């Protein structure tokens, strides 16, 4: 799901567009599950995905690149300037 790269990490994401509320919703089938309020029209869901992930990780939107899955629910994002451990803490916090 979260893989290290030379500049940061890549994250496999599964999106659910037109959800009631946007946000990270756990994992499903080895990918981060993200619910998006935006419809999958004219890139609106992709833009919202970047905003949601940037906010969750505490990075700028410019640090996030959509690598694959522009027109699919299964996507891969590259995030620069973050470690695998930091991404896991922000996106999949331990249950206490």
C-alpha positions, -999 to 999 in steps of 0.1 A, spaced: 0 0 0 27 25 10 60 20 -8 92 40 -4 108 58 -33 139 79 -38 120 112 -31 92 100 -8 65 74 -11 39 60 -34 5 51 -21 -21 28 -37 -55 44 -33 -91 32 -39 -116 60 -42 -154 61 -37 -167 92 -55 -200 110 -46 -197 100 -9 -216 120 17 -183 131 34 -147 133 21 -119 116 41 -97 86 46 -118 56 55 -93 28 63 -80 2 39 -95 -22 14 -79 -49 -8 -44 -36 0 -51 0 -8 -60 31 12 -97 38 10 -107 74 4 -142 87 2 -147 118 -20 -177 141 -21 -169 152 -56 -182 134 -87 -158 117 -111 -163 144 -137 -137 165 -154 -110 156 -128 -130 169 -98 -126 137 -78 -88 136 -86 -84 172 -74 -104 165 -42 -83 134 -36 -51 154 -37 -66 179 -12 -77 152 12 -44 133 11 -24 166 14 -44 176 45 -41 141 61 -4 140 56 4 176 63 21 182 30 15 207 2 -7 198 -27 23 204 -50 41 175 -33 15 150 -45 14 136 -81 -12 113 -96 10 86 -111 -17 62 -125 -55 57 -125 -67 91 -137 -100 76 -149 -101 46 -125 -112 41 -89 -78 24 -82 -51 51 -82 -14 55 -73 -1 87 -58 35 98 -54 42 120 -24 75 138 -21 92 146 11 76 121 35 87 87 49 67 55 49 66 56 87 52 92 87 26 83 61 15 53 80 11 73 112 -10 100 95 -31 77 73 -35 45 94 -31 56 131 -27 27 156 -59 17 175 -56 24 212 
